[in-house]
């Protein structure tokens, strides 16, 4: 196996040189395809105007950063009616136009951004030898997610593009554990528009946000709304705290009477906690 085997054959790239240091692997490449297609009119041309070099970050190798130095060409369009007379050579199998990273590194950054977000993701990229900024990871996470089939069980929650300033909504297929889409805000109207385009959703797990409840009722009234596990436990904790707040005086009296009778006092408190919740408090826990 050679360095040449690490690049797609359809890209038409040939390795011309490489340099290896303890921290970096730099690979020089050039294109071999004799012609290129104009991105505007689609005319095939062989007329080379000039050469230029692109430097792209790629996936790491052996705990080293990898940089690709690709020698590309500019072509003259042979269609006289085409408004674009000169265009740059494209390599869609390797990188996008104006990109500074390869597509495969971009995909890795996107997954890190979706899983960890900005600052935590940045710390991980440093350990993986593909350092990048938190803004880049968040921008990758906001890129359009590949279209997926409509889920049966949908998870809806908010997340921070920038904590304290800019929040969005993340939609997850809870059965397949896959991110479906990222919405730019937390508004009911935005969620309703997404649900109207995916009417097959049967169950929606959400937090206690009123906007989410309103958007689901408006666009998908037949679906069942349930509280996610975290907020269900939070409702339980708050119900127990409210009950204890209402029993403060009684608890003080029991403590004052206890003295050396601590086991009996603890048993009495346990019995009151088990049987003291009202029906109203139980219903609020289930909301």
Backbone torsions as a table, in degrees:
resi	resn	phi	psi	omega
1	UNK	NA	137.4	179.3
2	UNK	-120.5	174.1	176.9
3	UNK	-58.6	-30.6	-178.7
4	UNK	-59.9	-30.2	-176.9
5	UNK	-72.1	-11.9	-178.6
6	UNK	-85.5	-0.9	-178.7
7	UNK	-120.9	142.7	-177.6
8	UNK	-62.2	136.5	-177.6
9	UNK	-64.2	-33.9	-177.8
10	UNK	-67.8	-14.6	179.3
11	UNK	-74.9	-21.1	179.5
12	UNK	70.4	34.8	-179.1
13	UNK	-101.6	143.7	177.6
14	UNK	-126.9	132.3	177.7
15	UNK	-77.6	125.0	179.9
16	UNK	-105.6	-25.0	-178.5
17	UNK	-167.9	165.6	173.5
18	UNK	-155.3	156.6	178.3
19	UNK	-134.2	135.0	-175.9
20	UNK	-122.2	127.5	174.3
21	UNK	-126.4	172.0	179.0
22	UNK	-59.6	-23.5	-176.1
23	UNK	-115.5	-10.6	-169.5
24	UNK	-146.4	142.3	169.4
25	UNK	-119.1	114.8	178.8
26	UNK	-107.5	125.7	-177.0
27	UNK	-118.3	126.5	176.9
28	UNK	-96.5	132.5	-179.5
29	UNK	-135.5	162.0	173.1
30	UNK	-145.4	157.4	-179.5
31	UNK	-87.8	150.7	-178.4
32	UNK	-116.7	-12.1	-178.6
33	UNK	-65.9	127.2	-174.4
34	UNK	-74.0	-16.3	-175.8
35	UNK	-131.4	170.4	177.5
36	UNK	-150.2	158.1	-175.8
37	UNK	-105.3	132.7	179.1
38	UNK	-64.6	129.7	-178.5
39	UNK	-69.4	-17.1	-178.9
40	UNK	-92.4	-57.1	-175.1
41	UNK	-99.4	-13.0	-180.0
42	UNK	80.5	6.0	-179.4
43	UNK	-69.9	133.1	177.9
44	UNK	-82.9	133.7	-177.9
45	UNK	-136.5	150.7	177.6
46	UNK	-114.4	-2.4	-173.8
47	UNK	-83.5	113.5	-179.2
48	UNK	-89.5	130.7	178.8
49	UNK	-92.0	-48.1	-178.0
50	UNK	-165.9	179.3	178.6
51	UNK	-120.7	152.0	173.9
52	UNK	-151.1	169.2	-174.4
53	UNK	-122.6	136.9	174.5
54	UNK	-113.3	140.0	176.1
55	UNK	-115.8	121.0	-175.2
56	UNK	-126.6	141.9	172.7
57	UNK	-83.6	141.2	-179.0
58	UNK	-128.6	179.0	178.2
59	UNK	-61.0	148.2	-176.5
60	UNK	-72.0	164.0	177.6
61	UNK	-141.9	123.7	175.8
62	UNK	51.5	50.2	178.2
63	UNK	59.5	32.8	177.1
64	UNK	-129.2	142.2	169.6
65	UNK	-68.0	149.4	-179.7
66	UNK	-121.9	127.6	175.5
67	UNK	-119.8	135.2	176.5
68	UNK	-105.9	124.8	175.1
69	UNK	-108.0	102.1	-172.4
70	UNK	-105.3	125.0	175.8
71	UNK	-87.6	114.7	-178.4
72	UNK	-114.5	175.2	-176.9
73	UNK	-127.2	156.8	168.5
74	UNK	-108.6	136.4	-176.2
75	UNK	-114.1	156.4	172.1
76	UNK	-96.8	129.2	176.8
77	UNK	-73.4	132.5	-177.2
78	UNK	-87.5	-1.1	176.6
79	UNK	-89.8	111.5	-176.4
80	UNK	-64.5	-25.8	-178.6
81	UNK	-85.2	-7.4	-177.5
82	UNK	-76.3	131.3	179.1
83	UNK	-68.5	-20.7	179.4
84	UNK	-97.4	103.1	-178.1
85	UNK	-82.2	-32.1	-179.8
86	UNK	-128.6	134.6	-180.0
87	UNK	-140.6	156.4	-179.5
88	UNK	-88.2	148.4	179.0
89	UNK	-67.9	135.2	178.8
90	UNK	-104.9	145.5	173.3
91	UNK	-130.0	77.9	-174.0
92	UNK	-64.6	-18.4	179.6
93	UNK	-83.6	-6.3	-176.5
94	UNK	-119.0	-48.7	-177.3
95	UNK	-153.2	159.4	178.9
96	UNK	-86.8	164.2	178.6
97	UNK	-61.0	134.0	179.2
98	UNK	68.8	8.8	-178.3
99	UNK	-77.7	155.3	175.4
100	UNK	-110.5	-0.7	178.0
101	UNK	-133.2	158.6	174.9
102	UNK	-73.5	163.1	-178.8
103	UNK	-63.2	-35.6	-177.8
104	UNK	-71.4	-33.0	174.6
105	UNK	-72.4	-37.3	176.7
106	UNK	-60.5	-40.4	178.1
107	UNK	-64.2	-38.6	177.5
108	UNK	-64.8	-44.0	178.7
109	UNK	-62.1	-36.5	179.4
110	UNK	-65.0	-43.2	179.6
111	UNK	-65.8	-38.1	177.5
112	UNK	-66.5	-41.7	178.7
113	UNK	-63.5	-39.8	178.9
114	UNK	-69.1	-36.2	-175.6
115	UNK	-80.9	-39.1	-171.6
116	UNK	-119.0	-22.0	-176.3
117	UNK	88.7	-154.7	-171.3
118	UNK	-77.6	-80.2	-173.7
119	UNK	-62.6	-47.6	176.4
120	UNK	-59.7	-38.5	178.2
121	UNK	-64.5	-36.6	178.0
122	UNK	-62.1	-41.2	178.3
123	UNK	-63.5	-37.1	178.8
124	UNK	-68.8	-41.1	-179.6
125	UNK	-61.7	-32.3	176.6
126	UNK	-65.9	-38.5	177.8
127	UNK	-69.6	-27.7	-179.1
128	UNK	-90.0	1.8	178.2
129	UNK	66.2	31.8	171.4
130	UNK	-133.1	60.4	-172.9
131	UNK	-60.6	139.5	177.1
132	UNK	-154.2	170.9	-175.8
133	UNK	-88.7	160.8	177.7
134	UNK	-64.6	-33.9	179.1
135	UNK	-64.2	-38.4	178.0
136	UNK	-64.9	-43.0	179.8
137	UNK	-63.4	-41.8	179.5
138	UNK	-68.3	-35.5	177.1
139	UNK	-66.7	-39.0	176.4
140	UNK	-63.6	-41.4	-178.4
141	UNK	-64.1	-30.4	-178.6
142	UNK	-84.0	-6.8	176.5
143	UNK	-60.9	152.8	-177.9
144	UNK	-58.2	127.9	178.8
145	UNK	-79.5	142.9	178.3
146	UNK	-54.2	140.4	-178.7
147	UNK	-65.4	131.9	-179.3
148	UNK	-125.2	166.1	177.6
149	UNK	-68.3	153.8	-179.6
150	UNK	-65.8	130.5	-177.3
151	UNK	-79.1	159.5	172.6
152	UNK	-86.8	-38.9	178.6
153	UNK	-117.8	115.8	-174.6
154	UNK	-109.1	133.4	173.5
155	UNK	-103.0	131.1	-178.4
156	UNK	-123.3	126.7	177.5
157	UNK	-154.6	162.9	178.2
158	UNK	-97.0	160.3	175.8
159	UNK	-150.0	164.2	-175.0
160	UNK	-102.3	119.2	165.6
161	UNK	-68.6	-42.2	175.3
162	UNK	-144.7	113.0	-170.6
163	UNK	-55.6	130.1	178.3
164	UNK	83.2	-6.3	-176.2
165	UNK	-128.9	-46.8	-171.8
166	UNK	-136.1	118.4	-177.1
167	UNK	-122.3	150.3	176.6
168	UNK	-132.0	-172.0	-179.2
169	UNK	-122.9	133.1	176.6
170	UNK	-107.7	134.8	179.9
171	UNK	-114.5	128.4	-173.0
172	UNK	-130.1	138.1	170.2
173	UNK	-80.6	107.2	-173.1
174	UNK	-74.3	-17.6	177.4
175	UNK	-83.7	-36.2	-179.7
176	UNK	-99.9	-6.6	179.5
177	UNK	56.7	48.9	-179.4
178	UNK	-129.4	139.3	175.5
179	UNK	-72.8	129.7	-178.5
180	UNK	-96.6	-43.9	-175.3
181	UNK	-163.3	160.4	174.4
182	UNK	-123.2	121.2	-179.9
183	UNK	-95.6	146.9	-171.9
184	UNK	-73.5	-11.5	-178.3
185	UNK	-150.0	-170.5	-179.1
186	UNK	-116.5	27.3	-175.7
187	UNK	-83.7	148.7	178.9
188	UNK	-62.6	-38.8	-177.4
189	UNK	-63.2	-40.7	-179.1
190	UNK	-65.4	-44.8	178.1
191	UNK	-64.9	-39.2	-179.9
192	UNK	-62.9	-39.3	178.6
193	UNK	-62.8	-39.6	179.0
194	UNK	-67.1	-43.0	-177.6
195	UNK	-67.7	-33.5	178.2
196	UNK	-64.3	-29.1	177.2
197	UNK	-82.4	-10.0	179.7
198	UNK	-134.1	68.1	-172.9
199	UNK	-73.3	-5.0	-176.8
200	UNK	-82.4	0.7	-179.9
201	UNK	-65.2	129.2	-177.9
202	UNK	-101.6	-37.8	-177.2
203	UNK	-131.4	135.0	178.4
204	UNK	-123.3	120.4	174.8
205	UNK	-97.9	126.8	-174.4
206	UNK	-144.0	174.2	173.3
207	UNK	-89.5	-160.7	-173.7
208	UNK	-93.2	12.2	-177.5
209	UNK	-64.3	130.3	179.4
210	UNK	-65.3	-36.1	-178.2
211	UNK	-62.2	-41.8	179.2
212	UNK	-65.0	-42.8	179.4
213	UNK	-61.4	-41.3	-179.9
214	UNK	-66.1	-43.5	179.8
215	UNK	-63.5	-38.4	179.2
216	UNK	-68.2	-44.1	179.0
217	UNK	-62.5	-36.2	-177.5
218	UNK	-71.7	-44.3	-172.3
219	UNK	-97.0	-27.8	-173.6
220	UNK	-139.4	63.7	-173.9
221	UNK	-65.5	-22.4	-178.7
222	UNK	-78.7	-13.9	-177.8
223	UNK	-77.3	155.4	178.7
224	UNK	-94.9	126.1	177.9
225	UNK	-95.8	129.4	178.1
226	UNK	-129.3	154.9	176.9
227	UNK	-84.1	136.5	178.3
228	UNK	-68.4	163.3	-171.5
229	UNK	-60.1	-40.4	-177.8
230	UNK	-63.6	-45.3	-178.7
231	UNK	-73.5	-26.8	174.9
232	UNK	-63.8	-44.3	177.2
233	UNK	-66.9	-34.6	177.6
234	UNK	-65.9	-40.8	176.5
235	UNK	-60.3	-41.5	178.6
236	UNK	-62.6	-46.2	-179.6
237	UNK	-60.9	-43.7	-178.6
238	UNK	-67.6	-35.1	177.6
239	UNK	-65.5	-41.2	178.6
240	UNK	-66.5	-40.0	178.6
241	UNK	-63.2	-40.9	178.7
242	UNK	-64.3	-38.3	179.8
243	UNK	-65.3	-44.2	179.1
244	UNK	-65.3	-36.2	177.4
245	UNK	-60.7	-36.0	179.5
246	UNK	-78.2	-9.8	-178.1
247	UNK	-112.6	19.5	-175.4
248	UNK	-60.3	-47.6	-177.9
249	UNK	-62.5	-41.4	179.4
250	UNK	-63.9	-39.3	-179.9
251	UNK	-65.5	-41.1	177.6
252	UNK	-60.5	-43.2	180.0
253	UNK	-61.8	-42.7	-179.9
254	UNK	-64.7	-39.2	179.5
255	UNK	-66.3	-41.5	179.9
256	UNK	-64.8	-34.6	-179.9
257	UNK	-77.9	-19.6	-169.2
258	UNK	-65.6	-56.0	-175.1
259	UNK	51.9	-103.7	-178.6
260	UNK	-99.4	5.8	-177.3
261	UNK	-98.6	43.3	-175.4
262	UNK	-59.9	-42.2	-180.0
263	UNK	-58.7	-41.7	-179.4
264	UNK	-68.9	-35.3	178.9
265	UNK	-65.7	-44.9	179.2
266	UNK	-60.7	-40.2	178.9
267	UNK	-64.8	-39.6	179.4
268	UNK	-65.6	-41.5	177.3
269	UNK	-63.5	-40.3	179.4
270	UNK	-62.7	-41.8	179.3
271	UNK	-64.6	-38.4	-179.9
272	UNK	-68.9	-39.1	178.1
273	UNK	-63.3	-41.0	-177.2
274	UNK	-67.6	-36.1	-174.7
275	UNK	-114.3	4.4	-172.0
276	UNK	-93.9	-9.4	-179.4
277	UNK	-71.6	132.4	178.1
278	UNK	-78.0	165.7	178.0
279	UNK	-62.6	-36.2	179.6
280	UNK	-64.0	-42.7	178.6
281	UNK	-64.8	-39.0	177.9
282	UNK	-64.0	-39.6	179.7
283	UNK	-66.8	-36.7	178.3
284	UNK	-67.0	-31.3	175.5
285	UNK	-64.4	-33.7	-174.8
286	UNK	-84.0	-10.6	-178.0
287	UNK	-70.2	NA	NA
